[in-house]
Amino acid sequence: MGRHSAPAHPHAPTPSRTPGGIRSRKRFFFGVIAGAVAVILVAIGGAAWAGGYLKGILPSPADAAGCSTPTTIRVVADPKIAPVLTAAANSFDVVTPCVKTTVRTQDSADTASIVAAGGDVNADVWVPDSPGWQSRVAATSLSLGRDAPNEVFEAYVATTPLVFAAPAKQASALAAQKPSWTSLYSGSFNALLPDPEANGASLLALSRINQDAPTGSSFAFDAALVSLGKNIPATPAKAFDEAASASTPTVVITTEQAVYQHNKTDPDTQFFAIYPNGGTDEDAFPFVRLAGHSTGNQVKDNLMTALESAFVTDQKHLSEGGFRSGLGQGTIEAAGILKKYSTAAPGGLATQVDMLHEWSTMTMHGRMLALVDVSGSMDEDAGGGLTRIGIFQQAAASAVSMFSPQSQLGVWAFSTFQQGSQPWRQLTPVAPIGDAQHAADITRVIDSLPSLVKGDTALYDSVLAAVKNMQANYVPGMASSVLVITDGKNDDPAGGLSLSDLVGQLKSIESINQPVPVIMIGFGPDTDQAAMKQIADATNGGVYQALKPQDLGTVLVDAISQRTCRPHCSGG
C-alpha cells in the first residue's frame, strides 16, 4: 500500500500560510474527516426529512441553508480524474443543501497557461494532474512579467504510483529482471516517456530518474534524457499503442491509474503494471482554490471546504477510477494491478521547472526559423548601457545553447526594405546545429544584428513569408515552428498585409500534416499583444511578453522550451 503521510510526497505543494501560521496537513485531514461527517449528517437529516420523520421538528435542508438560489461551484479538472470528480460531485450535491457543482474537463497544461497569464479559467477549483504545476505556473507568470497567481494548492484528492507498464505478452520476462529506476541507465530494456511538458507524472518520473542516477558520472542523466527523447509520445495512450506494437520489449513510464484506464478501455491489448524495484514515487492530484484562500463569499468558501472533504474521502469513486486516496491508501481490484506497493524515499533534488528546462535542452529535435525584428526602435536604449538589439544578442546567445545537435535553426531579419522592397532577409538557412560551420554562422549572424537595424516594423508580411518557407521545406518527424521576436507593432509605410489579411491567409494555408505554429515574443512596452495573439491562435502557437527588455532572456528560454510540443502542448 502507498505512503501513509502526505508530507513524504516528493512534490508536495508549498504549505499555505494562514493568520495562524503554516497549515498542518495532518490537522487538515482531521478537518476533512470532520467535514465528511458533517456531510453524512446532512445526508441523514435530508433522508429523515424526505421520509417525513422530522417534519415540523427540523427545517428542510434548503430552508436551513437560508437560500433561494443554489450556490454554484465550478470545477475544472484534468481529463484523467474528471470522470471521478463528476461522480463525486453528483453525490455531494445530493446530500448538500443549496449547492450546484459543475465539473469541466481541461488538460492541465491548458489550464496552467491561462492561470499563469492572469486569464479567467471560469472555475473556482482546479484539480491538475500534479502538484508540480504550482511551481511551473509561478515560473511562467514571472517570465511573463506578472506576479504569481493567488491560487492555493491544498489537499491531495487522489494519488497514483509511477510504474513501468509492460504489454501482457512481455510482462513476465520484464518483471523477472526486477527493473528499477537505475535500470534505465543500463539500457536493458526500451522505455517510452509521454511528453513531460504536458504530463505531470512524466515530469515527476524525470525527477526520480535524476535522483537515482549512477554516482561518479556527471553525464549519465543527460544521456538518459537523450535516449528517452529519441521518441516522445504526446500522451500515455499513444505510448501504450507504440509499446504494444514494438518489435523489442518496451515499457511505458506512466502511472498505475493509466494502466488501469488503458486495460478498461482496450481489453484486447492488456498491460501489466511493474512496480520499480526499490520503491516508486506517487503522483498526486491536488485541490486548488483558484481565487486564493477566500472567494469573498463565506457561504461559498464553506461549501468549497465541504466539497474538498467529499472529494478526498470518496474512496468508492476513486477506486472505480483506478486511483488511490490522497494519502496513497485504498486498493484497486483489477488485472495487472497490485494491491500493495512500496514507495521510495522522497527524491527529486531539482525543481520541476529546472527539470523541464533540462529535458527541453537534451531532447529538442525540431526545425525553427527565428524571425528577428531589426527595425529602428531596436536601437533604443534599454538600460544598463545596452540597446534593445544588444539585449536580444545576449539572450539569443544563451538560448542557442538549449538546442540539441540534431535540432535545426535558421535566422531571418525583418524591417522595411531589408532586401530591396522585400521586408525580410535570410541571414542563415534552417540547418542542423550540430554542423560546426552552421553553428559558427549563427554566432556570426547574432554578432552582426546591430549593423542591420533600420526602417519600420514590417511584421505581417514577414510572418507570412516565414510560415510559407517552413511549410515548403517541411521535414516529416521534426517539429517545425516560427519564432518571432519584436519590440513593436506592425508599421509598413509601403502598405502590405493587414492583420485580418494575415490571419486569414495563415488559416487558409494551415495544414494538419505540416503544422507550423508561430510563437510570438514581444518585449518592451510598445508591442501589440492583441494582434500577436490573433497570429499565434491562427497557427496553434503561443504568445509571450517581456514587459521589461531585461526579462527577454527568461522569456526566450521559456518559449523555446515549449516549441517542440506545439501545437500539442496540452497533450491532446
N, C-alpha and C positions, 0 to 999 in steps of 0.2 A: 504494500500500500504506500501511498505517497507520504510526503513530509507532513508533519502534524503541527507545524508552527510557521505561519506565513512569513515572519521576518527572515527565515532562512532562504527565501527565494532570491536568487542572484540578481534579479532585476526588479525588486520590489520598488514601488513608486516612492518618491520623496515624501516623507511624512508631512501631513498638513498641519500647519500651526494654527492654533485657536487661542483665544484670550487666556485660556488656562494652561497653555503650553503645548507640547507635542502630543498629538492624539495617540493613545496606546492602541495598537491593533488588537491586542488581547481584550482590552476593555471594550473596543468597538464590537468585537464578535459577541461578547456578552450582551451588548446592546442589540445586536442583530437578533439574537435568540429571544430577547425580551420583546423586540418588535414583532417577531413571528408569533409569540404567544398572544400578543395583543390582537394580531390579525385573526388568529384562531378564535379568540373570544368574540371578536366582531362576527365571525362566521357563525359561531354557536348562537349568539344573540339574534342574528338575522334569521337563522333557521327557526328559532323558537318563535320569533315574531311571525314568520310566514305561516307557522302552524297554529297561530292564534293563542299560544300558551301565555304570552306575556302582554297581550293586547290590553291596554288600559293601565298596565303597570310600567312599561318602558315605552319611550317614543320609538317610532320607526327609525331605521338607520339614516334615511335622508333627513328626517326631522331633527334627529340628534346632531347631525353634522351642521344643521342650521344653514343649508344652502338650497337654492332652487336650480342652479346650473352646475353640472359636474365640472370639477377641475381637470383640465387635460394635461397629461404628462406625455411629452413626445420623446421617444427613444430612437436613436439611430445606432444600429449595431452592425458589426462585421457579419458578412454572409454566413460564416461558419457557425455562429451562435444565434443568429437572428431567429430561426425557427423555434429554438428552445425558449428564447425570451418571449416570443409571441405567445406560446402556450402558457408560460408562467404569468405573463401579463393578463391574459384572459382569466386565469384562476384568481389572480389578485383583484381584478375588477369585480368578480362575482361576490367576493366576501368583504370588499372595502366600500363603504358608503361614499357616494358623490364623487367618483373619480372615473376618468376615461383615459386608459393608457394605450397609446399607439406605438407600434414598433415598425420602423422603416429600415430597409437593408441598404447599406452602402459600404463599399470597400474601405478599409481603414486608411489606406493611403489617400483616398479622395477626401475623406472627412478631415484628415490631418492637414492637408494642404489648405482647406478652407479655413480651419481654425487658426492656422499659423498666419494666414493673410488677413485675419480680422474679419472674415466674411461671416454671413449668417448661415448656420448649419440647419436652421429650422428644427431645432431639437433642444431639449432640456438636459438629456442624459445621453452620453456616448459610451458604448461598450466596444472598444477596439480589440484586436487580436493579440495585443501585447502591451505590457506597461512600458515597453521601450519607446512607444510613441510619445511619451511625456518629454523626454529629452530631445527627441527629434523635432517635435513641434516647437519647443523653445529655441532650438538652434536655428530652425528655418525662420522663425519670427525675427530673430536677431539679424540674420542675413538679409532680411527684407527691410531692415531699419525700423522694426517695430518692437514695442515692449512685449515681454512674454504674456501670453493669454492668461485669463483668470481661472481657467479650468482647474478643478481639484480632482486628483486621482484618489479613489478611496478603496473599498474592499474588493478583493478578487471574487468575481461572480463564479468563475469556473477555472479549472486548471486541466492541463493535459500534458503528459510527459513526452519528451522527444524520443523518437525511436528510429531504427533502421527498418524501413518497410521493404520486405522481400516478396517476390512472386511466390505463390504456394509451391510451385514445382522446384524452386531453388532454395526454399526456406530452410530445409533440414541441413543441407550442405553448408549454407552460410552460418546457421546457428551453431553448427559444430565447431566453427572457427572461434567461437566466443568473441565476436568483434567488439572492440571498444573504440572510444574516440581516437585513441592513438593509432588504431588500425588504419585510419585514413591516411596516415603518413607513410605506411609501408606499401601501399598500392596493392594490397592483397585482394581487393575487390573494387569494382567500379561504383561510384556514388553520384547521385544526382541531387542537387540542392535547388529547390524552387527559388526564384529571384528574391534575394534578401531586401531589395529596395521596396518590395510590395508585400512581403510575407514576414510578419513579426517573428514567427517560430524559426525561420531560416536565419534571421539575424542573431537570435539567441543561440542557435547552433554554432554560428561562427565564433561567438564568444567562448563557448565551451571548447571548440576545436583549438582556438588560440590558447586557452588556459592549459590544455593538455599537450601542447607542442613539446617535442623532444628537447631536453636540455642540451646546451652546447652547440646548437645550430640556429643561428640568428635568422637564417633564410628559410627554415623549414615551413613556417606558416605561410610565407609568401608563395612558396612552391605549391603548398596545398591549395591556396586560393587560385593559382593559375590552373591547376588540374581541375578543380571544381568549375572554373569559369570557362572551360572548353565547350560546355553545353549547359546553358542556363534555362531550364523550363520556366515559363512565365508563372505557372500555377502548379499546385500539387497534383491536380487532375492530369495535367499534361505530363508531369513527371511520372505518374503511375502508368500512363499509356506507353511512354518510352521504355520504362523498365520492363514492362510486360512483354514487349517485342524485341528486347535487346538480345543479341547473339551470345553475349557473355554475362555471367552473373552480375546483376546490378541491383543496388538498393536505392531507395529514396530516403533522404534525410528529412523527416517530417514529424508529425505528431501522432500519438495513439488515436486521437479523435479523427484524424484524416484517414487512417487505415479503417476505422470503424465505418466512416461515412462512405468510403470507396466500396467496401465489401457489401454494404447495404444497397448501394445503387447499381453496382456492377457485379452481381454474384458469379458471373462466368469467368472472371479474372480475379480470383481471391488473392489477397496479400496477407502476410503474417507480420506482426509487429515483433521485431527482435530488439530487446532492451539492451543497451550498451553494457558490456561487462565492466563492472566497477562503478556503476551508477549513472544516472542521467539527470538532466535538468527538466524543470516543468515550465511550460509556457502558461501564461495566465491572461484572463480577460477581465480587466478592471472596470469598476463602475465609476464613471467620470461625470462630475457635475460641471456642465459647460459654463454656467453663469458664476461659478465660484462657490463659496460657502453658502450663499443665500441668493435666491431669486428676487428678494424683496417682498415676497408673499409668504407669510408664515405658514398659512394653510398648505400651500403648495410644497414648501420645504418639508413639512412634516409628512406629507403624502409621499414625497420622494424618498424620505428615510424609510418609510414603511415598504415602499417598492423595492428598495435596495435589500431590505431584510428578506422580502419574499423571494427575490432572485437568488440570494446567497443560500437560502435554506431549502430551495425547491429541488431536492436531490432526485425526485422522481423524473422530472423533465430533463434534468442534467444528464442522468444516466441514459435516458432514452435517446439523447442526442450524442452519446459517446463521450461525455465529459466526466471528470472527477469534480469534486466540490472545490470551492475556493481554497480549502486547506489541503487539497490533494487526497481527500478521503472519498470513500464510495467504491463500489465495484461495478464492472461492466460485464454483462453476460453476453459474450459474442465470440464467434470463431476467430482465431488469430490474435486474441487479446488476453493478456494475463490479468488475473485478479489482483496480484500484488507485484510491485516492482521496487527497486532500490534507487534512491536518489544520491547524487554525488554531492560532495561538499560544495558550497556556493563558489562559483568561479566567475570568470569574465572580468579581468582587470581593466580592459579597455572599455570606454564608454560606447554606447550604441552608435553615436554619431561618428566617433573616430573609427569604429569598426566598419561602418558603412563606407566611409571615405577610402579606407584601405582596400576594401573589396572592389570598389569602383576603380581604384588605381590599377589593381592587378588583373582585372577581368574586362577592361574596356576594349571591346572589339567592335569597331564601327567606323563609319566614314562621316566626317564632319567638315563642313565648309564654314569657316568663320568669316563673317561679313562685318568689317570694321569701319566705323564712321571716322572719316578724316576731314570733316567739314571744318570751316574756320573756327568755330566755337571750341573745338578740341584743343586749341592753343591757349585757351583762357587759363588763368592762374587757379589752381585748385588747393592752394595752401601747402605749407611745408616746402616751398621752393620748387614745386612740381606743377607742370601743366596737366590738363586732363589727359592728353595723349601720353604724357610721361607716366601718370599713374596706371594707365592701361598697359603700358610696356612692362611695368613691374609685375602687374597681376598676370599678364599673359605668360611671362617667362616662368612663373611658378605653376600656372595651370597646365602648360605643355608637359611638365614632368609627370602629370597624372596619367598620361596616355601610355598604354602598353605598346611594345614594339609592333604588335600586329595591327594596331589601330592606324587609321589613315586620317590625315588632316591637310586641309588646304586653306589659303587665306586670300580673300579679296578685300580691296579698299573701295569705299564709295563716298562720293560727294559730286557736285555738279562738274561736268567737263573733265572727268578723270582721264578719259581716253577719247579725245575729240568731243562729240556731243554725247557720248555714252557716259553715264554717271558711275560706272563701276569699272574696276580694273583687276585682272587676275595677277596676284603677286607671286603665288606659287600654287601649283595644282594639288588636288587631293591625292596623296600618295602615302605609303607606309612610313610611320615614324621611325621604324627600325632601320630604314635605309639611311646610312650615315650622311650621304650627300643631301638628302631631303631634309634631315634634321638640321643640318648646317644652313640650308636655305631658309628654313623657318626662323632660325635665330637672326639671320641677316635681314629678313623681312621685318621682324619686330624692331630691330635697331633702326631701320630706315623710315619707320612710320612718321616721325616728326617732319621729315622733308616733303611728305605728301599732303600735309594739311593745307587745305584751301577750299574755297567755294561754299555752297549751301548743302543742306541735308536732303539729297535726292533718295529718300528712303524707299518709297513704294516700288519704283521701277527696279531698283537694285534687288529687293527681296524676291520679286517675281523671277528675275533672271537667275538668281542663285538657286531657287527651288527647281526651276526647269533644268538647270545644269545638273543638279544632283539626280533628278529623275532620269535624264538622258544617259547618265553614267552609273545607273544603279547596279549594285553588286548583290545578288541574292545571298542571304545568310549573314549579311552585315547590316547593322542598324545605321541608316542614313539620317542626317539632320543638318539643318542650317542654324548656326548660332549668330545672332545679330547683336552687336554692341553699339549703342548710340547714346549721345548725350542730349538729343533734341527731338524735334518733331519734323515730319515731312515738310520740306520747303524747297520747291523746284521752280525757279522763275521761268523755265522753259515749258512748264506745264506738266506733262507726264500723267501718270495714273492718279486717279482719286482713290480715296480709301475704299469706297464701295466697289470701284472697278477692280482693285487689287483683291479684295476679299472674294468677289465673285469669280475671278479667274483662278484663285487658289482653290476654291471649292470645286470648280469645273475640272481642274486637272488632277485633283486628289485621286490617289489610287490605293485601293486596299492592299494590293500585291506589292506596291512600291511606295510605301509611306515615307514622306519626308517632313517630319514635324519641324516647325520653326520655333526656336527658343529665343525669346526676346529678353535682352538685358538693357534696362535703362539706368543711367547713373547721372546724378545731379538733379537739380530741381526743375529742369526745363522739358522733360520728356512728356509724351502724350500717352499716359497709361491706358486710357480707354481705347485708343487706336491700336496700341500694341496687343492688347487683349483680344481684340477682334481678329488680328492677324494670326495670333497664336491659336485661337479657338478654331479658326478655319482649317488648320493643319494638325489639330490634336497636339499642339505644342504646349509651351508654358511661358509665363511672364515673370521676370524677376526685377526688383528695383533696389538700387543702392542710392538712397537719398543723399548720402554724403559720398563724394567720389572716393574717399579713403576706404570705403567699405566694398569697393568693387572687387578686390581680391577674394573676399569671403563669398560674395555672391557668385562670382565666376566659377569658383570651385564647386559650389552647391549646384549650379546649373549644369555643369559638365558631368557631375557625378550621377545625374539622372538621365543623361542623353540616351543611353543605351536601352532604357526601358520604355521610352516614349515610342509610339503612342499608347503603351500598355502599362504605364506606371502603377495603375490601380490593380494590376493582376488580373484584369478581365480577359 
